[in-house]
């Protein structure tokens, strides 16, 4: 699955230093909700939501977004909400 990132204002995108992610298991896959922000400039916030076929695909979306905006791993917060922790992963 190829992730098509949402567009953010490029003038303010360099100010994003934090990434908050919620991955929620749905009946037919996963929903990835993201918020890019900076604690220094809270008025500069971007957010979006994308579907994912699997937990691995959701993880790749998060990685792509963090790479695109140069977000450090220490500045990423991820919440994963799953109905069945064994479902949705490829074994």
mmCIF file of the C-alpha atoms, coordinates in Angstrom:
data_MODEL
# 
_entry.id   MODEL 
# 
loop_
_atom_site.group_PDB 
_atom_site.id 
_atom_site.type_symbol 
_atom_site.label_atom_id 
_atom_site.label_alt_id 
_atom_site.label_comp_id 
_atom_site.label_asym_id 
_atom_site.label_entity_id 
_atom_site.label_seq_id 
_atom_site.pdbx_PDB_ins_code 
_atom_site.Cartn_x 
_atom_site.Cartn_y 
_atom_site.Cartn_z 
_atom_site.occupancy 
_atom_site.B_iso_or_equiv 
_atom_site.pdbx_formal_charge 
_atom_site.auth_seq_id 
_atom_site.auth_comp_id 
_atom_site.auth_asym_id 
_atom_site.auth_atom_id 
_atom_site.pdbx_PDB_model_num 
ATOM 1  C CA . UNK A 1 1  ? 0.000   0.000   0.000  1.00 0.00 ? 1  UNK A CA 1 
ATOM 2  C CA . UNK A 1 2  ? 1.348   3.423   -0.933 1.00 0.00 ? 2  UNK A CA 1 
ATOM 3  C CA . UNK A 1 3  ? 0.585   6.252   1.455  1.00 0.00 ? 3  UNK A CA 1 
ATOM 4  C CA . UNK A 1 4  ? -0.399  9.551   -0.103 1.00 0.00 ? 4  UNK A CA 1 
ATOM 5  C CA . UNK A 1 5  ? 0.372   12.143  2.556  1.00 0.00 ? 5  UNK A CA 1 
ATOM 6  C CA . UNK A 1 6  ? -1.991  14.988  3.199  1.00 0.00 ? 6  UNK A CA 1 
ATOM 7  C CA . UNK A 1 7  ? -0.680  18.341  2.131  1.00 0.00 ? 7  UNK A CA 1 
ATOM 8  C CA . UNK A 1 8  ? 0.471   20.829  4.695  1.00 0.00 ? 8  UNK A CA 1 
ATOM 9  C CA . UNK A 1 9  ? 1.364   24.443  4.226  1.00 0.00 ? 9  UNK A CA 1 
ATOM 10 C CA . UNK A 1 10 ? 5.067   24.279  3.344  1.00 0.00 ? 10 UNK A CA 1 
ATOM 11 C CA . UNK A 1 11 ? 5.727   27.633  5.030  1.00 0.00 ? 11 UNK A CA 1 
ATOM 12 C CA . UNK A 1 12 ? 4.653   26.258  8.387  1.00 0.00 ? 12 UNK A CA 1 
ATOM 13 C CA . UNK A 1 13 ? 5.674   22.615  7.851  1.00 0.00 ? 13 UNK A CA 1 
ATOM 14 C CA . UNK A 1 14 ? 9.273   23.292  8.865  1.00 0.00 ? 14 UNK A CA 1 
ATOM 15 C CA . UNK A 1 15 ? 7.957   24.209  12.304 1.00 0.00 ? 15 UNK A CA 1 
ATOM 16 C CA . UNK A 1 16 ? 6.424   20.772  12.969 1.00 0.00 ? 16 UNK A CA 1 
ATOM 17 C CA . UNK A 1 17 ? 8.484   19.041  15.641 1.00 0.00 ? 17 UNK A CA 1 
ATOM 18 C CA . UNK A 1 18 ? 5.957   16.584  17.100 1.00 0.00 ? 18 UNK A CA 1 
ATOM 19 C CA . UNK A 1 19 ? 3.797   13.818  15.692 1.00 0.00 ? 19 UNK A CA 1 
ATOM 20 C CA . UNK A 1 20 ? 0.856   12.286  17.514 1.00 0.00 ? 20 UNK A CA 1 
ATOM 21 C CA . UNK A 1 21 ? -0.643  9.107   16.025 1.00 0.00 ? 21 UNK A CA 1 
ATOM 22 C CA . UNK A 1 22 ? -3.667  6.973   16.845 1.00 0.00 ? 22 UNK A CA 1 
ATOM 23 C CA . UNK A 1 23 ? -4.037  3.668   15.013 1.00 0.00 ? 23 UNK A CA 1 
ATOM 24 C CA . UNK A 1 24 ? -7.463  2.107   15.500 1.00 0.00 ? 24 UNK A CA 1 
ATOM 25 C CA . UNK A 1 25 ? -8.455  -1.377  14.412 1.00 0.00 ? 25 UNK A CA 1 
ATOM 26 C CA . UNK A 1 26 ? -11.693 -1.401  12.413 1.00 0.00 ? 26 UNK A CA 1 
ATOM 27 C CA . UNK A 1 27 ? -13.731 -4.317  11.070 1.00 0.00 ? 27 UNK A CA 1 
ATOM 28 C CA . UNK A 1 28 ? -12.090 -4.044  7.648  1.00 0.00 ? 28 UNK A CA 1 
ATOM 29 C CA . UNK A 1 29 ? -8.596  -2.789  8.518  1.00 0.00 ? 29 UNK A CA 1 
ATOM 30 C CA . UNK A 1 30 ? -7.139  0.123   10.433 1.00 0.00 ? 30 UNK A CA 1 
ATOM 31 C CA . UNK A 1 31 ? -7.629  3.879   10.627 1.00 0.00 ? 31 UNK A CA 1 
ATOM 32 C CA . UNK A 1 32 ? -4.546  6.057   11.085 1.00 0.00 ? 32 UNK A CA 1 
ATOM 33 C CA . UNK A 1 33 ? -5.179  9.494   12.599 1.00 0.00 ? 33 UNK A CA 1 
ATOM 34 C CA . UNK A 1 34 ? -2.220  11.868  12.774 1.00 0.00 ? 34 UNK A CA 1 
ATOM 35 C CA . UNK A 1 35 ? -1.517  15.319  14.123 1.00 0.00 ? 35 UNK A CA 1 
ATOM 36 C CA . UNK A 1 36 ? 1.629   17.295  13.337 1.00 0.00 ? 36 UNK A CA 1 
ATOM 37 C CA . UNK A 1 37 ? 2.370   20.165  15.679 1.00 0.00 ? 37 UNK A CA 1 
ATOM 38 C CA . UNK A 1 38 ? 4.999   22.112  17.573 1.00 0.00 ? 38 UNK A CA 1 
ATOM 39 C CA . UNK A 1 39 ? 4.850   22.733  21.295 1.00 0.00 ? 39 UNK A CA 1 
ATOM 40 C CA . UNK A 1 40 ? 6.567   26.073  20.661 1.00 0.00 ? 40 UNK A CA 1 
ATOM 41 C CA . UNK A 1 41 ? 3.957   27.202  18.097 1.00 0.00 ? 41 UNK A CA 1 
ATOM 42 C CA . UNK A 1 42 ? 0.704   25.351  18.899 1.00 0.00 ? 42 UNK A CA 1 
ATOM 43 C CA . UNK A 1 43 ? -1.196  27.424  16.330 1.00 0.00 ? 43 UNK A CA 1 
ATOM 44 C CA . UNK A 1 44 ? 0.727   25.599  13.568 1.00 0.00 ? 44 UNK A CA 1 
ATOM 45 C CA . UNK A 1 45 ? -1.061  22.249  13.509 1.00 0.00 ? 45 UNK A CA 1 
ATOM 46 C CA . UNK A 1 46 ? -1.971  19.869  10.709 1.00 0.00 ? 46 UNK A CA 1 
ATOM 47 C CA . UNK A 1 47 ? -3.948  16.683  10.997 1.00 0.00 ? 47 UNK A CA 1 
ATOM 48 C CA . UNK A 1 48 ? -5.327  13.941  8.806  1.00 0.00 ? 48 UNK A CA 1 
ATOM 49 C CA . UNK A 1 49 ? -6.811  10.464  8.651  1.00 0.00 ? 49 UNK A CA 1 
ATOM 50 C CA . UNK A 1 50 ? -6.082  7.564   6.291  1.00 0.00 ? 50 UNK A CA 1 
ATOM 51 C CA . UNK A 1 51 ? -7.208  3.922   6.076  1.00 0.00 ? 51 UNK A CA 1 
ATOM 52 C CA . UNK A 1 52 ? -4.662  1.083   6.200  1.00 0.00 ? 52 UNK A CA 1 
ATOM 53 C CA . UNK A 1 53 ? -5.009  -2.589  5.294  1.00 0.00 ? 53 UNK A CA 1 
ATOM 54 C CA . UNK A 1 54 ? -2.791  -3.831  8.138  1.00 0.00 ? 54 UNK A CA 1 
ATOM 55 C CA . UNK A 1 55 ? -0.857  -2.710  11.192 1.00 0.00 ? 55 UNK A CA 1 
ATOM 56 C CA . UNK A 1 56 ? 2.333   -2.937  9.126  1.00 0.00 ? 56 UNK A CA 1 
ATOM 57 C CA . UNK A 1 57 ? 0.865   -0.604  6.477  1.00 0.00 ? 57 UNK A CA 1 
ATOM 58 C CA . UNK A 1 58 ? -0.173  1.838   9.206  1.00 0.00 ? 58 UNK A CA 1 
ATOM 59 C CA . UNK A 1 59 ? 3.347   1.732   10.605 1.00 0.00 ? 59 UNK A CA 1 
ATOM 60 C CA . UNK A 1 60 ? 4.796   2.511   7.172  1.00 0.00 ? 60 UNK A CA 1 
ATOM 61 C CA . UNK A 1 61 ? 2.472   5.523   6.899  1.00 0.00 ? 61 UNK A CA 1 
ATOM 62 C CA . UNK A 1 62 ? 3.758   6.860   10.204 1.00 0.00 ? 62 UNK A CA 1 
ATOM 63 C CA . UNK A 1 63 ? 7.370   6.282   9.149  1.00 0.00 ? 63 UNK A CA 1 
ATOM 64 C CA . UNK A 1 64 ? 6.819   8.063   5.816  1.00 0.00 ? 64 UNK A CA 1 
ATOM 65 C CA . UNK A 1 65 ? 5.202   11.048  7.506  1.00 0.00 ? 65 UNK A CA 1 
ATOM 66 C CA . UNK A 1 66 ? 7.921   11.312  10.163 1.00 0.00 ? 66 UNK A CA 1 
ATOM 67 C CA . UNK A 1 67 ? 10.588  11.153  7.459  1.00 0.00 ? 67 UNK A CA 1 
ATOM 68 C CA . UNK A 1 68 ? 8.865   13.737  5.256  1.00 0.00 ? 68 UNK A CA 1 
ATOM 69 C CA . UNK A 1 69 ? 8.710   16.282  8.093  1.00 0.00 ? 69 UNK A CA 1 
ATOM 70 C CA . UNK A 1 70 ? 11.975  15.239  9.842  1.00 0.00 ? 70 UNK A CA 1 
ATOM 71 C CA . UNK A 1 71 ? 10.264  14.325  13.116 1.00 0.00 ? 71 UNK A CA 1 
ATOM 72 C CA . UNK A 1 72 ? 12.609  12.662  15.609 1.00 0.00 ? 72 UNK A CA 1 
ATOM 73 C CA . UNK A 1 73 ? 11.534  9.298   17.067 1.00 0.00 ? 73 UNK A CA 1 
ATOM 74 C CA . UNK A 1 74 ? 11.558  10.782  20.578 1.00 0.00 ? 74 UNK A CA 1 
ATOM 75 C CA . UNK A 1 75 ? 8.934   13.313  19.424 1.00 0.00 ? 75 UNK A CA 1 
ATOM 76 C CA . UNK A 1 76 ? 6.462   10.703  18.144 1.00 0.00 ? 76 UNK A CA 1 
ATOM 77 C CA . UNK A 1 77 ? 3.584   9.508   20.337 1.00 0.00 ? 77 UNK A CA 1 
ATOM 78 C CA . UNK A 1 78 ? 1.656   6.464   19.114 1.00 0.00 ? 78 UNK A CA 1 
ATOM 79 C CA . UNK A 1 79 ? -1.540  4.987   20.559 1.00 0.00 ? 79 UNK A CA 1 
ATOM 80 C CA . UNK A 1 80 ? -2.733  1.662   19.132 1.00 0.00 ? 80 UNK A CA 1 
ATOM 81 C CA . UNK A 1 81 ? -6.312  0.587   19.819 1.00 0.00 ? 81 UNK A CA 1 
ATOM 82 C CA . UNK A 1 82 ? -7.002  -3.015  18.809 1.00 0.00 ? 82 UNK A CA 1 
ATOM 83 C CA . UNK A 1 83 ? -10.010 -5.269  19.245 1.00 0.00 ? 83 UNK A CA 1 
ATOM 84 C CA . UNK A 1 84 ? -7.857  -8.396  18.832 1.00 0.00 ? 84 UNK A CA 1 
ATOM 85 C CA . UNK A 1 85 ? -4.078  -7.873  19.144 1.00 0.00 ? 85 UNK A CA 1 
ATOM 86 C CA . UNK A 1 86 ? -3.354  -10.915 16.944 1.00 0.00 ? 86 UNK A CA 1 
ATOM 87 C CA . UNK A 1 87 ? -5.604  -9.780  14.105 1.00 0.00 ? 87 UNK A CA 1 
ATOM 88 C CA . UNK A 1 88 ? -4.309  -7.437  11.423 1.00 0.00 ? 88 UNK A CA 1 
ATOM 89 C CA . UNK A 1 89 ? -0.677  -8.490  11.678 1.00 0.00 ? 89 UNK A CA 1 
ATOM 90 C CA . UNK A 1 90 ? 1.090   -10.649 9.145  1.00 0.00 ? 90 UNK A CA 1 
ATOM 91 C CA . UNK A 1 91 ? 2.688   -13.705 10.691 1.00 0.00 ? 91 UNK A CA 1 
# 
